[in-house]
Amino acid sequence: MLNFAIDLACRAGELTLGYQRRGFAEDEIRTKLNHVDLLTEADLASDRLITEAIRAQYPEHAIYSEESANGSLPDAEWLWIVDPVDGTTNFAHGAPLYGVNIGLAHNGVPLLGVTCDPSAGRVYWAERGRGAWMRQNGSERRLSVSQTSELRRCLLATGFPPSRLSTADNNLAEFGALELQVHGVRRLGAASIDLAWVADGILDGYWEARLKAWDWLPGYLLVTEAGGRVSDYAGNPWQLTSHTMIASNGQPAVHAALMEEIARARATVTR
């Protein structure tokens, strides 16, 4: 199933890259929740490619995909979780930072996750208990998180939810607080890439709220299998139904400081 998922994510990546190279006219970019929540034909085409392949290969399995999901997370023994284009705003503008996410859970437990980074020609994958890996230009290497042990020496990443326009609980307080305490906070625009870079030791940590399992499942496995730690904001182990995430290199002082600073910043927000 891992090889199937890797191949499928790469095929979807090639498909989406073709759309991006062609470019989009203004009328080809639609919106969902509001004007910052975008959708393109490539999102839908990638969704069709992935979901049709899974149904053909594993007809008894359930699928939870961003562009075709109906309702909440299905209660299924085998569940494929898919984000056909993660980072659609980057993608629609031609920015080379977006990913294709495919993950598989068994009875609610994540088993494998794949993130394809089409623009860089990279594919990241992890399987529970078997490590995290990256392939580029025909060569593969195992991923491992950084060894940064102090928050002030960290390079972090985060993102902001589409609902940021309508609520004060929009991550701006957290961003402002942490930006002053670390080497820097990056806003890459794709949680899939953020988490892959934490697993690869490029970033030391990442936090975000109000995303879905399709944004986070592959990255959760990448980070944990690369030696890092992933929790919700309260420090509980991350689950498919979690609404917040902190992913770090697993250094106790780093993860604890991220939790503390995020909690302190959120306490100042008037909800």
C-alpha positions in Angstrom: 0.0 0.0 0.0 2.9 2.3 0.6 4.3 1.9 -2.9 0.8 2.4 -4.3 0.4 5.7 -2.3 3.9 7.0 -3.3 3.2 6.3 -7.0 -0.3 7.9 -6.8 1.0 11.0 -5.1 3.7 11.4 -7.7 1.2 11.0 -10.5 -1.1 13.6 -9.0 1.9 15.9 -8.5 2.8 15.7 -12.2 -0.8 16.4 -13.1 -1.0 19.5 -10.9 2.4 20.7 -12.0 1.1 20.7 -15.6 -1.8 22.9 -14.6 0.5 25.3 -12.7 2.9 25.6 -15.6 0.0 26.5 -17.9 -1.3 29.1 -15.5 -4.8 30.2 -14.5 -7.0 32.9 -15.8 -8.9 34.9 -13.1 -12.1 33.2 -13.9 -10.5 29.8 -13.4 -9.8 30.4 -9.7 -12.9 30.0 -7.5 -13.5 30.6 -3.8 -15.0 28.5 -1.1 -15.4 30.0 2.4 -14.2 33.5 1.4 -11.8 35.3 -0.9 -8.7 33.7 0.7 -10.0 30.1 0.4 -9.3 29.2 -3.2 -10.2 26.3 -5.5 -8.9 25.5 -9.0 -9.8 22.9 -11.6 -6.4 21.2 -10.7 -7.6 20.6 -7.2 -10.7 18.8 -8.6 -8.7 16.9 -11.3 -6.1 15.7 -8.7 -8.9 14.6 -6.4 -10.5 12.6 -9.2 -7.2 10.9 -10.1 -6.5 9.9 -6.5 -9.9 8.9 -5.4 -10.7 6.9 -8.6 -7.4 5.0 -8.3 -8.0 4.2 -4.6 -11.5 2.9 -5.4 -10.2 0.7 -8.2 -7.4 -0.7 -6.1 -9.1 -0.9 -2.7 -12.9 -0.8 -3.3 -13.7 -1.8 0.3 -11.7 1.2 1.8 -13.3 4.5 2.7 -11.9 7.9 1.4 -11.9 11.3 3.1 -10.7 13.9 0.7 -10.8 17.7 1.0 -12.5 18.3 -2.3 -15.1 15.5 -2.1 -15.6 15.0 1.6 -19.2 15.0 2.8 -19.4 15.6 6.5 -17.1 14.6 9.3 -14.3 12.0 9.4 -15.8 8.6 8.5 -15.8 5.8 11.0 -14.1 3.2 8.8 -11.6 0.3 9.4 -9.5 1.4 6.5 -9.5 5.1 5.7 -7.6 7.0 3.0 -7.2 10.7 3.8 -6.3 13.0 0.9 -5.5 16.6 0.2 -5.2 16.7 -3.6 -3.5 20.2 -3.5 -2.3 21.5 -0.2 -1.4 25.2 -0.5 -3.9 26.1 -3.2 -3.2 29.9 -2.8 0.5 29.3 -3.6 -0.4 26.9 -6.4 -2.9 29.3 -8.0 -0.3 32.1 -8.0 2.5 30.0 -9.4 4.5 29.9 -6.2 6.5 26.6 -6.0 5.4 25.6 -2.5 2.5 23.2 -2.4 2.0 19.5 -1.8 -0.1 16.5 -2.6 -1.0 14.5 0.6 -2.1 10.9 0.8 -2.4 9.1 4.1 -3.9 5.8 5.3 -5.3 5.0 8.8 -6.5 1.7 10.2 -9.1 1.9 12.9 -8.2 5.5 13.4 -4.4 4.9 13.7 -2.2 6.5 11.0 -0.2 3.8 9.2 1.4 5.6 6.3 1.7 9.1 4.8 3.0 10.5 1.6 3.7 14.1 0.6 4.7 14.9 -2.9 6.4 18.3 -3.5 6.1 18.5 -7.3 7.9 21.8 -7.8 11.1 20.5 -6.1 10.8 17.0 -7.5 10.7 15.5 -4.0 8.5 12.9 -2.5 8.4 12.3 1.3 6.9 9.3 3.0 6.7 7.6 6.3 5.3 4.3 7.5 4.6 3.6 11.2 7.6 2.0 12.8 9.8 2.2 9.6 11.1 5.7 9.5 10.6 8.8 7.4 12.3 9.1 4.0 12.7 11.5 1.0 13.4 10.7 -2.6 14.8 13.2 -5.1 16.6 12.7 -8.5 16.6 9.0 -8.0 18.3 8.9 -4.6 16.7 8.3 -1.2 17.7 9.3 2.3 16.3 8.8 5.7 15.0 12.0 7.5 15.8 13.1 11.0 14.8 16.1 12.9 17.1 18.9 14.1 18.9 18.9 17.4 18.2 22.5 18.3 17.6 22.5 22.1 16.6 26.1 22.8 13.5 28.0 21.5 15.5 31.1 20.9 17.6 29.3 18.4 14.7 27.8 16.5 13.4 28.5 13.0 9.6 27.9 13.0 6.7 27.8 10.6 3.0 28.4 11.0 -0.1 29.2 9.0 -3.4 31.1 9.3 -6.9 29.7 8.8 -9.3 31.0 6.1 -11.6 32.0 9.0 -9.0 34.5 10.1 -11.1 37.3 8.5 -14.0 36.7 10.8 -12.5 35.8 14.2 -9.9 37.3 16.6 -8.7 33.8 17.3 -6.7 33.7 14.1 -3.1 32.9 15.1 -1.9 36.5 14.8 -1.3 36.8 18.6 0.7 33.5 18.6 2.7 34.6 15.5 3.5 38.0 17.0 4.7 36.5 20.3 6.9 33.8 18.8 8.4 35.9 16.1 10.1 38.0 18.8 11.6 34.9 20.6 13.1 32.8 17.8 15.4 33.1 14.8 12.3 33.5 12.7 8.8 32.3 11.9 8.1 31.3 8.3 4.7 31.3 6.6 5.2 28.9 3.7 1.5 28.5 2.9 1.4 24.7 2.9 1.2 22.6 6.0 2.4 19.6 4.1 5.7 21.3 3.3 6.0 22.8 6.8 5.9 19.4 8.4 8.1 17.7 5.8 10.7 20.4 6.6 10.4 19.7 10.3 11.0 16.0 9.6 14.0 17.0 7.5 15.6 19.2 10.2 15.2 22.4 8.1 12.6 23.7 10.6 12.7 23.1 14.3 9.0 23.4 14.9 5.5 24.2 13.5 2.2 25.1 14.9 -1.3 25.7 13.5 -5.0 25.4 14.3 -8.2 24.7 12.5 -6.8 22.4 9.8 -8.0 18.9 9.0 -6.6 15.4 9.0 -5.8 15.7 5.2 -3.5 18.6 5.9 -1.7 16.9 8.8 -1.7 13.1 8.6 1.4 12.6 6.4 3.3 15.2 8.2 2.4 13.7 11.6 4.0 10.4 10.5 7.0 12.1 8.9 7.8 14.1 12.0 7.3 11.3 14.5 9.1 8.7 12.4 12.0 11.2 12.0 12.4 11.5 15.8 10.2 14.5 16.6 7.1 15.0 18.7 3.6 16.0 17.6 0.8 17.0 20.0 -2.2 19.3 20.2 -1.9 22.7 21.9 -2.6 21.1 25.3 0.2 18.5 24.9 -2.1 15.6 24.2 -1.0 13.1 21.5 -2.2 14.3 18.1 -5.2 12.4 16.6 -7.1 12.5 13.3 -9.8 14.5 15.0 -7.5 17.1 16.6 -8.1 20.7 15.7 -4.6 22.0 16.8 -1.1 20.8 16.2 2.4 21.5 17.5 5.1 19.6 15.7 8.7 19.9 16.9 12.1 18.3 16.8 11.1 16.6 20.1 13.6 18.4 22.2 11.7 18.7 25.6 12.6 22.4 26.1 11.6 23.3 22.6 8.2 21.6 22.7 7.4 22.7 26.2 8.3 26.3 25.3 6.1 26.3 22.2 3.2 25.0 24.2 3.8 27.7 26.9 4.2 30.6 24.5 1.1 29.6 22.4 -1.0 29.3 25.6 0.2 32.7 26.9 -0.6 34.4 23.6 -4.0 32.8 23.2 -4.9 34.0 26.7 -4.7 37.5 25.4 -7.2 36.9 22.5 -10.8 38.2 23.0 -13.0 35.5 21.5 
